[in-house]
Structure formats: C-alpha cells, structure tokens
Amino acid sequence: MAVPQNRISLEKVLVALYDRIIAREITQISQVVDQTKSIPLDAQQRETMMQKAFFLIKTLNWGVFADLNVREYTVLWHELVLSHPSYKFAGDLKRSMTISNVFISMLDIHGYTAFCRQSKNNLSQLHELDNFLNTTIRDVAKNNGCIGNRERGDEIVLVGGRASDILKATFEIIQIFARENFFKQSTNADPSDKYNRILPAFNISAGISGGNTNSPMIITRKGEISGFLLNTAARLQTRANKLAPKHTKIIIAKTVHTYLEKENRLQDFMKYIDFFDCGSIEFKGMSIANMEVLFREADKKKLKYQKVFLEMLSSLRQNLWKDRVMLDCLSTMDAVITILPPMRMEVALPGYKTLAISNDLLHRKITIIQNSFSIQDDYITAIIKFDELMVILQQVPDFEPIVLEYGQEINDRYKMILTHYEPELEREIEQKKGMIFSPQELRVYDYFKSNANSLELLAEKARKSPQLSQRKILWNSMIEKKKSELDFSLYSGKK
C-alpha cells in the first residue's frame, strides 16, 4: 500500500532531526523551531514533529527531569522550564536559576549497606529492593507532583514545586519502607501493598530544603542537581541521621515550614503533624534554621519543652553567659526529664564509680546546681556538678539528643571560664582566709591545702562565705574577658 507523500515527508524530517539531536547539535526546543520553520508541514504534522523531537531532547539531555511535563507536574514545570510561546507542552530546562519555590528532599535508608551484605546470596531480595528504588520511588513522587530519583546507592532525591507536595512524597516513601501508616485517621492508603513482603522494614533519615529567597540551584548538562538547595538538604539529612541513627526522623529548613504554614489547607495529612524548632546548624559558613517534623504521638511530647528550649537559644544568641545560659539550660533539661518515663538505673561516673539514678534524683541534682549558681554564687561547685550531670544524662536512654548537644557545648565553655576564674578566686581566698575561717579551721586549711579531698569541704565553705563580696564581680568580669570565646553554633558536615 502506498504511503502518503506528506507522511514520508514528516518521517524524513524526523530522521534528520533525530540525527542532530542524538549528535547533541540540537539540545533545545527553540533550535528545533528555528531550524524547521521553513519546512512545509501542516499544523498537525508540525505539532507531531515538535512533540517527538521534544521527547527525545528531554530523554537525552534532561537527566532526572526527563519525565517532567506540563500536565502531570504543573507546579514544578512552571518553576523549572521556560515554556515555548508557541508550544505550551514544550520548553527549555533552566540550567541555572535563583528561585524560592523549589523544594528538595534527600532521603537515606538506614541499614541499606548491611542488608545488601547480608543478602549477597539472595539475589531476589536485592533485585526487589533495586527495582523498588528505581521504579516505585519515581511513581510515588510523580503521584505527588514531584520528581524522584535514586542517587548513589541508597540515596533518594525528590524535587517538588510545593512544600506540602515534597513533604507528602517524603512521608509516603518513608511509610512504604517502614510498612507503617503514620496517619491512620486520614484517607491515606495502606502503604505496605507497594512493598514486597520479602523485604524487611527500614528506617529513613530525611532532610528537606527550599523556600529560600534568591537561593541558587543549578541543573548540570547531564540533568543533575547541584547548588545550595541540594547541599542544604544533604546536610539536614545528615543532621537527622545524627540525631536518630536508629529511627526515622525528618528535619526541614525553617523556610520550608513557613511555606507549609501557607499551604496547610492543601493536604489532609498536615492536620496530624507538628514541628519542633531545633535552632540552627552551620555548614560552610552558613547558618540554617531547622525544625523536626513530629508525626508520631510519642515524639510530640517534646513540644512540652519547646518553650524553655527556645528561651535557652535566646539566651545563647544574647550571650547571657553570666546567668541565663546556665539556668535556661538546666530548666530545659529539667523539662525533658519530666516527660521521660520513670527510670531506675545505674550509670557510670569518672573514677570507676557508679550511681543509681531516678527521675527524682535528677530533678534534685538540677535544683542543687541552680541554687549553687544563682543563689549562692558558688560557680565552681555548680559547674563541677553540671559536668557530672552531663556525664549522667548522656547515659539516659531516649534523652533528647539536641538538648544534650547544646548542654555539652555549654558545659565545655563554662569549664573553660572556670580555668580562669578559679585561680582568681583562690587569690582572694588567700587574702581573706583570716576573716573566713576560725583559727582552728585556718590551721587545717593551711595544713591540708595540698590535699584536695580534705580541702574541698573547707574550700566550698570559703566560696560561699559572705566575706567574699567580689564573687559576682569576678564572675561577670571573667565572662566579659572571655566573651569572644563563648560563641558557638552546632555544625553539620565535614570539619
């Protein structure tokens, strides 16, 4: 049967176009329009030619964005593609942009390497996991208007045009891996039907960035993502993994939270989540305010100490080391202990000692430190006991890791101040020991001065003595002298 002449003409045009597209001589849809405008084709033929040429250009040049189209990814399309004025279904991918309405989620699978090692003789499991990572992830992301792609090994990157879309896609992937529905009250389907039963449940750490005004994002010639947004998502994912190496955790940039607040009516699942303000972390000289996404009821208990935690962060920002930093840190720790389940356990102390602790004992220890620091002005005793408290709390299961991080940083700085403050106070004690001690105590003090154990009881009395009127002045003076050494930020990433 004879083929119509116009059909042959269109095929010849496509063959010629395909050759030049494959040779990378044509990489943009605008080039196709310019170089075919003189070819006599009717409207339908030209439309078909543009669709086929555009599909091949995307496949060869757009990398992870090859599936992007205006119909299924409407929001993301308008953010990442310069649509052609004559062909709304086609356009050119923006390779370098400064943009606020793009969001990136980086996910990492806990135990992926160990699972692959254990399953090296079970190829069916490995093939199933590989297929899931390469196919199902992409489908779940697409259902939420996001682009999903597997990166190196177990890394998953999602790109979306709305904060709520990227968070929902992240949750759905996490739920599938965990074989658990975190939002049973909502209309979400059971995620486990997408996940082969031969695979175990996995925990995930995720970091989500985006929403930054004038934040740069680069799409390379191979269609790969680079730049600030990707780096930030990776650092937040690393942060989530550090805070919860054995559990699922999602950390988002505070800018993402701002957009979620604006979009919260778009997604039903938003009713079931809360957020914990984690302060800021630094990497490569930049400070990133971040928040934890709370989706389990057990995790939402930490909202009970959000207020005191933020008060501690405020004291740190204002450099209130003379009093408020210590007291606000202790108040935060006290609030964390209050929501912990009842405990009775033994912990190790320096010097091969052990101590039986309970919630009540920890509350009492905190009260003693507060009194020593703020009422008695006995900063040495307070900081020694605070250091011991940090040793204890690091052994308490499920104690809030962010509070421990800040507590350790604060502890290190107060101990630094102590190394300078203690000699100054000792000199004043020496000058006024005749007024502080009775004659008998003075003889004992002088005799046992080289014996720290015996001396400590008397030294503690001396430090608390009303005769030492300069304690607070000395303390405040030392804070002023060392103020430049007190600043710190939690760091995420390579040193």
C-alpha positions in Angstrom: 0.0 0.0 0.0 1.3 3.4 -1.0 2.3 5.7 1.8 1.0 9.3 1.5 3.6 11.8 0.4 3.1 14.0 3.4 3.7 11.0 5.8 7.0 10.3 4.0 8.0 14.0 4.3 7.3 14.0 8.1 9.4 10.9 8.6 12.3 12.3 6.7 12.2 15.5 8.8 12.1 13.4 12.0 15.0 11.2 10.9 17.1 14.3 10.1 16.1 15.9 13.4 16.8 12.8 15.4 20.3 12.5 13.9 21.2 16.1 15.0 19.5 15.7 18.4 21.4 12.4 19.1 24.7 14.1 18.0 23.9 16.9 20.5 23.8 19.5 17.8 20.3 20.3 18.9 19.6 20.4 22.6 16.8 23.0 22.9 13.3 23.2 21.6 13.9 26.7 20.3 16.6 25.3 18.0 14.1 22.8 16.6 11.6 25.7 15.9 14.2 27.9 14.2 15.7 25.1 12.1 12.4 23.7 10.8 10.3 26.8 10.3 11.0 26.8 6.5 9.9 23.1 6.1 6.4 22.9 4.5 4.3 20.9 7.1 0.7 21.3 8.0 -0.3 22.2 11.6 -0.9 18.7 12.7 2.4 17.4 11.2 4.3 20.3 12.9 2.7 19.5 16.2 3.6 15.8 16.0 7.2 16.7 14.9 7.6 19.1 17.9 6.2 16.5 20.4 8.5 13.7 19.2 11.6 16.0 19.0 10.9 17.4 22.4 10.6 13.9 23.9 14.0 12.9 22.5 15.6 16.1 23.7 14.3 15.5 27.2 15.3 11.9 27.2 18.9 12.7 26.2 19.5 16.0 28.0 17.3 16.4 31.0 18.6 13.6 33.2 16.5 13.2 36.3 14.0 15.7 34.8 13.3 13.7 31.7 9.8 12.8 32.8 8.9 16.4 33.5 5.8 17.6 31.6 3.3 20.4 32.0 0.3 18.1 32.6 1.5 15.9 35.4 4.0 18.2 37.0 2.2 21.6 36.6 3.8 23.4 39.5 7.3 22.1 39.0 7.1 22.7 35.3 6.5 26.4 35.7 9.4 26.7 38.2 12.0 24.8 36.2 11.0 25.2 32.5 10.9 28.1 30.1 7.8 27.2 28.1 7.9 27.9 24.4 5.4 30.6 23.5 4.0 28.6 20.5 4.1 25.1 22.0 3.0 25.1 25.6 3.8 21.4 26.1 7.5 22.1 25.3 10.2 24.3 26.7 13.8 24.6 27.7 15.1 23.4 31.1 16.5 26.2 33.3 20.1 25.3 33.9 21.0 27.9 36.4 18.4 29.8 38.5 17.8 31.8 41.6 14.5 30.6 42.9 12.4 30.3 46.0 9.6 27.9 45.1 11.6 24.7 44.6 12.0 22.2 47.4 14.4 19.2 47.6 14.2 16.2 49.9 17.2 14.0 50.5 16.4 10.6 52.0 18.9 7.9 53.3 18.0 4.3 54.1 19.3 3.1 57.5 20.9 -0.4 57.2 21.0 -0.5 53.4 24.6 -1.5 53.2 24.3 -4.1 55.9 21.2 -5.5 54.2 23.0 -5.8 50.8 25.9 -7.5 52.5 23.7 -10.0 54.3 21.6 -10.7 51.2 24.6 -11.2 48.8 23.5 -14.8 48.2 19.8 -13.9 47.9 19.5 -12.1 44.6 15.7 -12.0 44.6 15.8 -9.7 47.6 18.5 -7.5 46.1 16.6 -7.3 42.8 13.4 -6.4 44.5 15.0 -3.6 46.5 16.7 -2.3 43.4 13.5 -2.3 41.5 11.7 -0.6 44.3 14.3 2.2 44.5 14.4 2.7 40.7 10.7 2.4 39.9 8.3 2.7 42.9 10.1 5.8 44.3 9.6 7.5 41.0 5.9 6.6 40.8 5.2 7.7 44.4 7.0 11.0 43.7 5.1 11.5 40.5 1.7 11.0 42.2 2.6 14.0 44.4 3.8 16.2 41.5 7.4 15.6 42.4 10.4 14.2 40.5 12.0 11.3 42.3 15.4 9.8 41.6 17.8 7.3 43.1 21.2 8.7 43.5 24.3 6.8 44.8 23.4 3.5 46.5 20.6 4.2 48.9 20.3 8.0 48.5 16.9 9.2 47.2 16.4 12.8 46.0 12.9 14.3 45.5 12.3 17.7 43.8 8.9 19.4 44.1 7.3 22.8 43.5 5.3 23.0 46.8 6.5 22.3 50.3 3.4 20.2 51.1 3.9 18.1 48.0 7.6 17.3 48.8 6.7 16.5 52.5 3.8 14.2 51.5 6.0 12.4 49.0 8.7 12.0 51.6 6.2 10.6 54.1 4.7 8.1 51.6 8.2 6.8 50.8 9.0 6.5 54.5 5.8 4.7 55.2 6.4 2.2 52.4 9.8 1.4 53.7 8.6 1.2 57.3 5.4 -0.8 56.4 3.5 1.6 58.7 0.8 4.2 58.2 1.5 7.2 60.4 -1.8 8.9 59.5 -4.4 6.2 60.1 -7.0 8.8 60.7 -6.6 10.2 57.3 -7.6 8.7 53.9 -4.0 7.6 53.1 -4.0 4.1 51.7 -2.0 1.3 53.4 1.5 1.8 52.1 2.6 -1.8 52.6 0.9 -3.1 49.5 3.6 -1.3 47.4 6.4 -3.1 49.1 7.4 -6.7 48.6 6.9 -8.8 51.7 10.3 -10.4 51.3 12.0 -7.2 52.2 12.4 -6.0 55.8 11.2 -2.7 57.2 13.7 0.1 57.1 14.1 3.4 58.9 14.8 6.6 57.0 16.5 9.9 57.7 15.4 12.8 55.6 16.3 16.4 55.1 14.2 18.9 53.2 15.3 22.3 52.0 13.8 25.1 49.9 11.8 28.3 50.0 14.9 30.4 50.4 14.6 33.8 48.7 17.3 34.1 46.0 18.7 30.6 46.7 20.7 29.2 43.8 20.0 25.9 42.1 22.0 24.5 39.2 21.0 21.8 36.7 24.1 20.4 35.0 24.4 19.4 31.4 23.6 15.8 32.4 20.4 16.9 34.1 21.8 16.5 37.6 21.0 18.9 40.5 23.7 20.9 42.1 24.0 24.0 44.3 22.8 25.4 47.6 19.4 23.7 47.9 20.8 20.2 47.3 23.7 20.8 49.7 21.3 22.1 52.4 19.0 19.1 52.0 22.0 16.8 52.3 23.2 18.5 55.5 19.8 18.4 57.0 19.5 14.6 56.2 22.9 14.1 57.9 21.6 16.0 60.8 18.5 13.8 61.0 20.7 10.7 60.9 23.0 12.0 63.6 20.0 12.8 66.0 18.3 9.4 65.3 20.8 6.9 63.9 18.4 4.0 64.6 15.0 5.7 64.0 13.2 7.5 61.3 13.5 11.3 61.5 12.7 14.2 59.2 14.5 17.6 59.6 13.4 20.5 57.4 14.7 24.0 56.9 12.6 26.6 58.7 11.9 28.3 55.3 10.1 25.0 54.3 8.0 25.3 57.5 7.0 28.8 56.5 5.6 27.6 53.2 3.9 24.6 54.8 2.1 27.0 57.1 0.8 28.8 54.0 -0.2 25.6 52.2 -1.6 23.6 55.1 -5.1 23.5 53.7 -3.9 21.7 50.6 -3.1 18.4 52.3 -5.2 16.4 54.7 -2.2 14.8 56.4 -0.9 18.2 57.6 -3.5 18.0 60.4 -1.6 15.2 62.0 1.9 16.6 62.2 3.6 19.2 64.4 7.0 20.8 64.4 9.8 21.2 66.9 12.1 24.2 66.4 15.7 22.8 66.7 17.6 26.1 66.4 20.3 26.4 63.8 23.2 24.5 62.4 26.1 25.8 60.4 27.9 24.5 57.4 30.4 26.2 55.1 29.9 29.5 56.9 26.1 29.5 56.6 23.5 29.2 59.3 20.4 27.1 58.6 17.4 27.4 61.0 15.8 23.9 61.1 12.8 22.1 62.5 12.0 18.5 63.3 8.7 17.1 61.8 6.8 15.3 64.5 4.4 12.6 63.2 4.4 10.0 66.0 2.4 10.8 69.1 5.3 9.7 71.3 7.5 12.3 69.6 5.0 15.1 70.1 5.7 15.0 73.9 8.8 17.1 73.2 6.5 20.1 72.5 6.2 20.3 76.3 9.8 21.6 76.5 9.8 23.7 73.3 9.3 27.0 75.1 12.1 26.5 77.6 14.4 25.2 74.8 13.7 28.4 72.8 14.4 30.5 75.8 17.8 28.8 76.1 18.5 29.5 72.4 17.5 33.2 73.0 19.9 33.4 75.9 22.7 32.0 73.8 22.0 34.5 71.0 22.2 37.3 73.5 25.4 36.0 75.1 23.8 35.9 78.6 26.5 33.6 80.0 26.7 35.4 83.3 23.5 33.7 84.5 20.7 32.9 82.0 22.5 30.4 79.7 23.2 28.1 82.6 19.8 28.5 84.2 17.9 28.1 81.0 19.9 25.0 80.0 19.1 23.5 83.4 15.4 24.3 83.0 15.4 22.7 79.6 17.0 19.5 81.0 14.6 19.5 83.9 11.6 19.7 81.4 13.0 16.8 79.4 13.4 14.7 82.5 9.8 15.4 83.4 8.4 13.8 80.3 10.7 10.8 80.4 9.1 7.5 81.6 10.0 6.6 85.2 13.6 5.2 85.4 15.7 3.4 87.9 19.2 2.6 86.5 22.8 2.7 87.3 25.2 5.0 85.4 29.0 5.1 85.3 30.8 8.1 86.8 34.5 9.0 86.4 36.8 7.1 88.7 35.1 3.7 88.2 32.2 4.9 90.3 28.5 4.1 89.7 25.4 5.9 90.7 21.8 4.7 91.0 19.6 7.3 89.4 15.9 8.1 89.0 13.8 10.9 87.7 13.5 12.4 91.2 17.2 12.2 91.8 18.0 14.1 88.5 15.5 16.8 89.4 17.2 17.2 92.8 20.6 17.4 91.2 19.4 20.2 88.8 17.9 22.1 91.8 21.2 21.9 93.6 23.1 23.2 90.6 20.6 26.0 90.2 20.9 27.0 93.8 24.7 26.9 93.8 24.9 29.0 90.6 22.2 31.6 91.1 21.6 31.9 94.9 25.0 31.0 96.5 27.2 32.4 93.6 29.2 29.2 94.0 30.1 28.9 90.4 32.8 26.3 90.9 30.6 23.8 92.6 27.8 24.5 90.1 30.0 23.8 87.1 31.6 20.7 88.6 28.2 19.3 89.3 26.9 20.4 85.9 29.8 18.5 84.3 28.8 15.4 86.3 25.2 15.9 85.2 26.2 15.8 81.6 28.0 12.5 82.1 24.9 11.1 83.6 22.4 12.4 81.1 24.4 11.0 78.2 23.7 7.5 79.6 20.0 8.0 79.9 18.1 6.2 77.1 16.0 8.5 74.9 17.2 11.7 76.5 16.6 14.5 73.9 19.8 14.5 71.7 19.5 18.1 70.7 19.4 19.2 74.4 22.5 17.0 75.0 24.3 18.7 72.2 23.7 22.1 73.5 24.3 21.0 77.0 27.8 19.7 76.1 28.7 22.8 74.2 27.6 25.0 77.1 29.4 22.7 79.6 32.7 23.0 77.7 32.5 26.8 77.7 31.7 27.1 81.3 34.6 24.8 82.2 36.9 27.0 80.1 35.7 30.0 82.1 36.3 28.1 85.3 40.0 27.5 84.5 40.5 31.3 84.5 38.0 32.1 87.3 39.2 29.6 89.9 42.8 31.0 90.3 41.4 34.5 90.7 39.0 33.3 93.4 41.8 31.4 95.1 43.9 34.5 95.3 41.1 36.4 97.1 40.6 33.4 99.5 44.3 33.6 100.4 44.0 37.3 101.0 40.9 36.9 103.3 41.3 33.5 104.8 41.8 35.0 108.2 38.4 36.5 108.1 36.7 33.4 106.5 38.0 30.7 108.9 38.2 30.3 112.6 41.8 29.9 113.9 41.4 26.1 114.1 39.9 25.9 110.6 42.7 28.1 109.3 45.4 25.8 110.6 43.6 22.8 109.0 43.2 24.8 105.8 46.8 25.6 105.6 47.9 22.1 106.6 45.7 20.3 104.1 46.0 22.8 101.3 47.8 20.3 99.2 45.2 17.6 99.9 42.3 18.3 97.5 39.9 15.8 99.1 40.2 17.3 102.6 40.5 20.8 101.3 37.4 20.7 99.2 34.9 20.9 102.1 36.6 23.9 103.5 37.1 25.5 100.1 33.4 25.1 99.4 32.6 26.9 102.7 35.0 29.7 101.6 33.4 30.1 98.2 30.1 30.5 99.8 31.3 32.9 102.5 29.6 36.3 102.7 33.1 37.7 103.3 33.8 37.2 99.5 31.9 40.2 98.3 33.6 40.2 95.0 32.4 36.8 93.7 29.8 38.1 91.3 32.0 40.9 90.2 34.9 38.5 89.5 32.5 36.1 87.7 31.0 38.8 85.5 34.4 40.3 84.8 35.7 36.9 83.6 32.6 36.4 81.3 33.3 39.8 79.8 37.0 38.9 79.2 36.2 35.6 77.5 33.0 36.6 75.7 34.6 36.2 72.2 35.4 32.5 73.1 31.9 31.7 74.2 30.1 31.9 70.8 29.2 28.6 69.2 26.9 27.1 66.6 26.0 23.5 66.1 27.9 22.3 63.0 26.6 19.9 60.3 29.0 18.3 57.9 32.7 17.8 57.4 35.2 19.7 59.6 
